[in-house]
Amino acid sequence: MATVAPVRPASVVLVSLASGLLGALAALGIGTAAGWVGDADTVIAGTPAPRTEPADTPRSAAAPLVGDDFEPAEIYDARIDGVVTIYAVFGEEGGDEEDAAQGSGFVVDDEGHVLTNSHVVTTAGNGRPIVRPATAVFVQFADGDRVRAEVVGHDPFTDVAVVEVDPDSHAVSPVPLGDSDDVVVGEPVAAIGSPFGNESSLAVGVVSATDRSIASLTSIYNVVGAIQTDAPINRGNSGGPLFDARGRVIGINAQIRSSSGQNEGVGFAIPINAAKRSLEQLVETGTVRYAYVGVWTTDLTPSLARRFDYEVERGAAITEVTRNSPAARAGLLGGEREEEFNGITFPVGGDVIVAIGGEPVEGADDVVRLVSDELSPGETVIFTIVRDRARRQVAVRLGERPR
């Protein structure tokens, strides 16, 4: 059975992984290296807040490359100075040894902010009950120079983190951020990072799929809009950029789906638009707040609608409503029972969400997407539902997603 693995070194089970990281960390005088499986059928609605409009362009003067041809060498030459290798050290309380992890990242502005994955610079995703940031973080640039960095904040829900370096300690070369909503299947992409500690490595491929719903690796919630690629990315690429043909970052390489633990041609990147929202709030406040509805949903499709006699063909059928949640207080109802049809277990007798704030909902991912794009904790929004073959409007006052 395939599993989902983070793309940074996890627990050291192979000598080659430990040796590579030990060599990279030798100059720091650090000890041995140590670094998830995610799966989800249903989605809990949630969104970042307070409401901010994602920046269309980075705050730096970095600009897209000219032309539409895909030239990997040109992308590499133009962007390599903005891609970094990240080394994170985690001290054990009361212990004499320190764990370490290695990942990738990229500079996003002239102030020295660097985007990466949450699981690179925190203990999120390694099974520990309490998430802690690294006790020390070091950023190595393409020229081999290494400087100290500070963790500004991290967002476990989208597996995004921001670290900061002092531009006076090393010149920074921000890379431009693109628009993940414009990504199409088949377009060429380039990934730059440090797989297995091999700094400044280039891999190329195509976008295999868009709008994937994937586990965040660092929380129970899904990330929607993820980009699937066949570009060969491996452990150590986590947090690195996925570039389009014009050298704009369209995603943050985060995980691979693999039965061997190594690249098998199915990688996933956090969409850069989601990362932009996290970036803005992390730089502003050091944390990211998400609205919380408290429902588990699954897709209603035309064949299911015909089989169970729904008046609509598509929507998000509520499987379960979390107790004491905003959805429960608003009176939304989950399925009364489960039935099998066409190999699908479907919740029968519950509400079907067909619109949120007037925007149509055609499936479970739309619940997350719409709330993520539009809503904030404490806000009241109208959910249009179908119950007993009748449409109803229900006002839901959103809470804040619990960590």
KOLROKOL-253745 format. One record per residue (C-alpha): x, z, y; residue number from 1. Coordinates in Angstrom, 2 decimals. Each point is the difference from the previous one (the first is absolute). Example, Ala and Ser with C-alpha at 12.3 -4.5 7.8 and 13.67 -1.06 7.14 Angstrom:
BEGIN
- 12.30  7.80  -4.50  1
- 1.37  -0.66  3.44  2
# end
This chain:
BEGIN
- 0.00  0.00  0.00  1
- 1.34  -0.92  3.39  2
- 0.78  2.72  2.50  3
- 0.57  0.05  3.73  4
- 3.45  1.17  1.03  5
- 1.44  0.77  3.40  6
- 2.77  -2.38  0.96  7
- 2.56  2.70  0.79  8
- 2.10  1.77  -2.63  9
- -2.12  2.54  -1.82  10
- 1.17  2.64  -2.49  11
- 3.35  -1.13  -1.34  12
- -0.46  -1.10  -3.59  13
- 2.59  -2.77  -0.07  14
- 3.67  0.50  0.70  15
- 0.20  -3.14  2.08  16
- -2.56  1.32  2.50  17
- 1.76  3.32  0.39  18
- 3.40  -1.60  0.33  19
- -1.11  -2.39  2.70  20
- -1.57  2.74  2.10  21
- 2.86  2.40  -0.56  22
- 2.41  -2.62  1.28  23
- -2.11  -0.62  3.07  24
- -0.26  3.70  0.76  25
- 3.60  0.91  -0.76  26
- 1.00  -0.16  3.64  27
- -2.60  2.65  0.76  28
- 1.26  2.40  -2.62  29
- -3.42  0.10  -1.64  30
- -0.68  0.79  -3.64  31
- -2.07  -1.85  -2.57  32
- -2.90  -2.33  0.75  33
- -3.66  0.37  -0.79  34
- -2.61  -2.04  1.04  35
- -9.69  -2.40  -2.80  36
- -2.56  -1.51  -1.57  37
- -3.12  -0.91  1.93  38
- -3.31  -1.45  -1.04  39
- -3.48  0.03  1.51  40
- -3.36  -1.62  -0.71  41
- -1.94  1.43  2.91  42
- 0.63  0.62  3.65  43
- -0.57  2.90  2.35  44
- -0.75  -1.13  3.51  45
- 2.41  1.09  2.71  46
- 1.72  -1.18  3.15  47
- 2.81  0.76  2.41  48
- -0.91  1.65  3.27  49
- -0.08  0.48  2.91  50
- -0.99  -3.59  0.61  51
- 2.89  -2.13  1.16  52
- 0.34  -3.73  0.20  53
- 3.00  -1.19  -2.05  54
- 2.64  -1.62  2.13  55
- 0.07  -3.77  -0.37  56
- 3.74  -0.04  0.67  57
- 2.75  2.60  -0.38  58
- 1.18  1.91  3.01  59
- 3.36  -1.75  -0.16  60
- 0.88  -3.45  1.26  61
- 0.39  -1.36  -3.53  62
- -1.72  -3.37  -0.41  63
- -1.08  -2.14  -2.96  64
- 2.31  -2.75  -1.18  65
- -0.70  -3.53  1.20  66
- -1.62  -2.50  -2.36  67
- -2.15  0.21  -3.11  68
- 2.55  -0.89  -2.69  69
- 1.04  2.75  -2.37  70
- 3.74  0.51  0.41  71
- 1.08  3.18  -1.86  72
- 3.57  -0.19  1.31  73
- -1.24  -0.21  3.57  74
- -2.37  2.94  -0.52  75
- 2.80  2.04  -1.53  76
- 2.44  -0.73  2.83  77
- -2.58  0.76  2.68  78
- -1.39  3.22  -1.49  79
- 2.72  1.66  -2.06  80
- 1.22  2.17  2.88  81
- -3.46  1.57  0.23  82
- -0.27  0.87  -3.71  83
- 1.52  3.29  -1.15  84
- 0.71  2.00  -3.12  85
- -1.38  3.54  -0.02  86
- 1.50  2.96  -1.85  87
- -2.11  3.15  -0.20  88
- 1.20  3.41  -1.21  89
- -2.39  2.62  -1.36  90
- 1.24  3.57  -0.35  91
- -1.46  2.22  -2.71  92
- -1.02  3.44  1.20  93
- 2.26  2.60  -1.52  94
- 2.02  -2.65  -1.81  95
- 3.54  -1.21  0.28  96
- -0.74  -3.66  -0.67  97
- -1.54  -2.61  2.23  98
- -2.14  -2.97  -1.03  99
- 0.39  -3.30  1.80  100
- -1.88  -3.27  0.29  101
- 0.82  -3.44  1.37  102
- -2.34  -2.54  1.53  103
- -0.21  -2.58  2.76  104
- -1.48  -0.25  3.48  105
- -0.05  -2.06  3.19  106
- 0.35  0.68  3.72  107
- -3.19  -0.61  2.00  108
- 0.90  0.81  3.61  109
- 2.81  0.58  2.45  110
- -0.50  3.79  -0.21  111
- 1.40  0.01  -3.56  112
- -3.20  0.49  -2.01  113
- 0.30  -1.20  -3.59  114
- -2.91  -0.72  -2.34  115
- 0.30  0.80  -3.70  116
- -2.09  1.45  -2.84  117
- -1.13  3.61  -0.08  118
- 1.31  0.38  -3.54  119
- 3.51  -0.89  1.19  120
- 0.42  2.88  2.47  121
- -2.37  2.65  -1.39  122
- -0.74  1.54  -3.38  123
- -3.40  -1.75  -0.07  124
- -0.41  -1.94  -3.19  125
- 2.35  1.97  -2.23  126
- -2.58  2.37  -1.45  127
- 0.84  3.04  2.11  128
- -3.08  1.92  1.19  129
- 1.30  0.48  3.55  130
- 1.26  -2.97  1.98  131
- 3.14  0.65  2.03  132
- 2.10  -2.32  2.13  133
- 3.63  -0.59  -0.89  134
- 2.43  2.62  1.21  135
- 2.32  -2.77  1.19  136
- -0.48  -3.72  0.55  137
- 2.73  -2.58  0.61  138
- -0.46  -3.60  1.10  139
- 2.62  -2.61  -0.87  140
- 0.08  -3.24  1.95  141
- 1.02  -3.42  -1.26  142
- 3.51  0.46  1.40  143
- 0.49  3.02  -2.28  144
- -0.16  2.59  2.77  145
- -2.11  3.04  -0.90  146
- -1.69  2.39  2.44  147
- -2.21  3.04  -0.20  148
- -3.77  -0.47  0.37  149
- -2.98  2.29  0.51  150
- -3.39  -0.26  -1.70  151
- -2.57  -0.54  2.75  152
- -2.94  0.26  -2.38  153
- -1.55  -1.49  -3.09  154
- -3.40  -1.29  -1.11  155
- -0.56  0.64  -3.72  156
- -3.29  -1.90  -0.02  157
- 1.67  -3.36  0.70  158
- 3.46  1.04  -1.23  159
- 1.56  -0.62  3.41  160
- 2.63  2.07  1.79  161
- 1.92  -0.22  3.26  162
- 3.56  1.20  0.48  163
- 1.97  -0.16  3.20  164
- 3.63  -0.70  0.79  165
- 1.73  0.47  3.32  166
- 0.65  -3.48  1.47  167
- 3.12  1.45  1.61  168
- 1.44  0.75  -3.44  169
- -0.44  -3.59  -1.14  170
- -1.45  -3.09  1.66  171
- -3.44  -0.88  -1.33  172
- -1.48  -3.47  -0.57  173
- -3.78  0.26  -0.33  174
- -1.83  -2.56  -2.11  175
- -3.36  -1.48  1.07  176
- -3.20  1.08  -1.74  177
- -2.50  -2.62  -1.11  178
- -3.71  0.07  -0.85  179
- -0.81  0.71  -3.65  180
- -3.57  -1.24  0.52  181
- 1.40  -3.52  0.39  182
- 1.90  -0.01  -3.30  183
- -1.14  -2.63  -2.52  184
- 0.63  -0.44  -3.71  185
- 2.88  -2.34  -0.71  186
- 1.94  0.47  3.21  187
- 3.74  0.66  -0.45  188
- 1.42  3.46  0.67  189
- 3.40  1.65  0.16  190
- 0.78  3.61  -0.88  191
- 3.14  1.71  1.26  192
- 1.05  3.42  -1.25  193
- 2.32  1.97  -2.24  194
- -1.09  -0.27  -3.65  195
- 1.95  2.43  -2.16  196
- 2.10  0.87  3.05  197
- 1.18  -3.59  0.51  198
- -0.29  -0.07  3.76  199
- -1.20  -3.02  1.99  200
- -1.36  -1.96  -2.94  201
- -2.33  -2.99  0.46  202
- -2.81  -1.01  -2.37  203
- -2.50  -2.82  0.48  204
- -3.35  -0.94  -1.47  205
- -3.59  -0.68  0.98  206
- -3.09  2.03  0.76  207
- -1.75  0.20  -3.37  208
- -3.19  1.65  1.30  209
- -1.42  1.72  3.05  210
- -2.52  2.78  0.59  211
- 1.07  1.93  -3.07  212
- -1.20  3.59  -0.32  213
- 2.89  2.12  -1.24  214
- 0.72  3.69  -0.45  215
- 2.11  1.36  2.85  216
- 2.29  1.76  -2.53  217
- 0.03  3.04  2.29  218
- -3.72  0.88  0.05  219
- -3.20  -0.52  -2.00  220
- -1.25  -2.58  2.50  221
- 0.36  -3.75  -0.21  222
- 1.69  -2.29  2.49  223
- -2.08  -3.12  0.58  224
- 1.31  -3.30  1.26  225
- 3.27  0.30  -1.93  226
- 2.12  -3.11  -0.46  227
- 1.05  -1.04  -3.51  228
- 3.22  -1.96  -0.37  229
- 2.15  -1.43  -2.76  230
- 3.17  0.50  2.05  231
- 2.42  1.98  -2.21  232
- -0.05  3.53  1.43  233
- 1.30  3.00  -1.89  234
- 0.71  3.70  0.35  235
- 1.71  0.58  3.31  236
- -2.02  -2.70  1.78  237
- -2.65  2.60  0.92  238
- -0.61  0.07  3.74  239
- 1.65  -3.35  0.64  240
- -1.60  -2.90  1.86  241
- -1.86  -2.99  -1.42  242
- 0.50  -2.88  2.44  243
- -2.06  -3.14  0.54  244
- 1.55  -3.40  0.68  245
- 0.43  0.80  3.71  246
- 1.85  3.24  -0.68  247
- -2.89  2.33  0.83  248
- -0.64  3.08  -2.13  249
- -3.34  -0.35  -1.79  250
- 0.38  2.93  -2.40  251
- 2.06  2.95  -1.19  252
- 1.21  -0.41  -3.59  253
- -1.33  3.04  -1.83  254
- -0.55  -0.41  -3.73  255
- 0.21  -2.20  -3.06  256
- -2.29  -0.27  -2.98  257
- 2.13  0.07  -3.07  258
- 0.02  0.99  -3.64  259
- 3.79  0.29  -0.01  260
- 0.59  1.77  3.32  261
- 1.75  -3.09  1.37  262
- -1.21  -3.06  1.86  263
- -2.36  -2.20  -1.99  264
- -1.21  -2.16  2.84  265
- -2.86  2.19  1.27  266
- 0.89  1.90  3.16  267
- -2.17  1.47  2.74  268
- 0.57  0.54  3.70  269
- -1.90  2.28  2.36  270
- -1.64  -2.31  2.58  271
- 1.81  0.22  3.30  272
- -3.26  0.43  1.93  273
- -0.64  3.27  -1.85  274
- 3.61  1.01  0.66  275
- -0.43  -0.75  3.72  276
- -2.86  2.50  0.20  277
- 2.10  2.62  -1.75  278
- 3.02  -0.79  2.21  279
- -1.95  0.46  3.24  280
- -1.41  3.37  -1.02  281
- 3.18  1.31  -1.62  282
- 2.06  -0.77  3.10  283
- -2.71  1.49  2.22  284
- -0.86  3.19  -1.96  285
- 2.14  0.14  -3.15  286
- -3.04  -0.28  -2.26  287
- -2.85  -2.37  -0.83  288
- -3.63  1.11  -0.12  289
- -2.54  -1.77  -2.17  290
- -3.75  0.16  0.04  291
- -1.70  1.16  -3.19  292
- -3.33  -1.01  -1.52  293
- 0.21  1.51  -3.48  294
- -1.37  -2.73  -2.27  295
- 1.34  -1.77  -3.05  296
- -1.22  -3.58  -0.15  297
- 0.18  -3.08  -2.21  298
- -0.91  -3.65  0.52  299
- -3.57  -1.24  -0.37  300
- 0.17  -3.65  -1.11  301
- -2.78  -2.58  -0.46  302
- -0.10  0.38  -3.79  303
- -0.19  3.79  0.27  304
- -2.67  -0.29  2.69  305
- -2.14  -2.20  -2.28  306
- 0.50  2.25  -3.01  307
- -0.93  3.21  1.83  308
- -2.61  -1.53  2.31  309
- 1.56  0.52  3.41  310
- -1.44  -1.82  2.99  311
- 3.49  -0.92  1.24  312
- 2.71  -1.88  -1.85  313
- 3.05  1.68  1.47  314
- 0.99  3.36  1.40  315
- 1.83  3.21  -0.83  316
- -1.90  2.04  -2.58  317
- 0.59  3.73  0.38  318
- 1.31  1.45  -3.24  319
- 0.35  3.57  1.18  320
- -0.41  2.05  3.17  321
- 2.51  2.80  0.53  322
- -1.59  3.40  0.45  323
- -0.10  1.39  3.56  324
- 1.27  -3.32  1.36  325
- -1.36  -1.92  3.01  326
- -1.77  -2.34  -2.43  327
- -1.65  2.93  -1.78  328
- -1.14  1.53  3.28  329
- -1.44  -3.36  1.06  330
- -1.98  -0.25  -3.25  331
- 1.76  -2.96  -1.61  332
- -0.61  -0.15  -3.75  333
- 2.28  -0.86  -2.88  334
- -1.01  -1.58  -3.30  335
- -2.43  1.88  -2.23  336
- 1.51  -1.38  -3.19  337
- 2.54  -2.53  -1.22  338
- -0.81  -3.13  -1.99  339
- 2.18  -2.67  -1.60  340
- -0.43  -3.69  0.79  341
- 2.44  -2.85  -0.55  342
- 2.69  2.57  -0.79  343
- -0.55  1.82  3.30  344
- -1.09  3.60  0.37  345
- -2.41  0.02  2.93  346
- -1.69  2.90  1.84  347
- -3.75  -0.55  -0.06  348
- -2.52  1.67  2.30  349
- 2.24  0.76  2.97  350
- 0.25  -1.43  3.49  351
- 1.65  -3.34  0.71  352
- 1.85  -0.27  3.32  353
- -0.64  -3.43  1.55  354
- 1.20  0.59  3.57  355
- 1.98  2.48  2.08  356
- -0.52  0.02  3.75  357
- -1.79  -3.34  -0.32  358
- 2.90  -1.69  -1.80  359
- -0.80  -1.36  -3.50  360
- 1.38  1.68  -3.13  361
- 0.43  -2.23  -3.03  362
- 2.05  2.33  -2.18  363
- 1.84  3.29  -0.31  364
- 3.07  -1.17  1.91  365
- -2.15  -0.90  3.00  366
- -0.99  3.66  0.36  367
- 3.65  0.95  0.44  368
- 0.84  -3.02  2.12  369
- -2.87  0.40  2.46  370
- 0.45  3.72  0.45  371
- 3.77  -0.44  0.33  372
- -0.34  -2.60  2.71  373
- -2.75  1.54  2.08  374
- -0.65  3.71  -0.46  375
- 1.47  3.45  0.75  376
- -0.51  3.56  -1.24  377
- -2.98  1.60  1.70  378
- -1.64  -3.33  0.74  379
- -3.59  -0.72  -1.13  380
- -0.64  -3.38  -1.58  381
- -3.09  -1.63  -1.48  382
- 0.23  -0.88  -3.71  383
- -2.54  -2.61  -1.09  384
- -0.89  0.66  -3.63  385
- -2.37  -1.30  -2.63  386
- -1.94  2.68  -1.87  387
- -2.99  -0.69  -2.27  388
- 0.01  -3.66  1.12  389
- -0.42  1.01  3.66  390
- 2.55  -0.15  2.80  391
- 0.67  3.22  1.87  392
- 2.29  1.01  2.82  393
- 1.84  3.28  -0.37  394
- 2.08  1.64  2.74  395
- 3.25  1.44  -1.37  396
- 2.20  2.27  2.09  397
- 3.50  -0.61  -1.31  398
- 2.39  2.80  -0.83  399
- 3.78  -0.02  -0.33  400
- 1.52  -1.06  -3.28  401
- 1.49  3.01  -1.81  402
- 3.65  -0.26  -0.98  403
# end
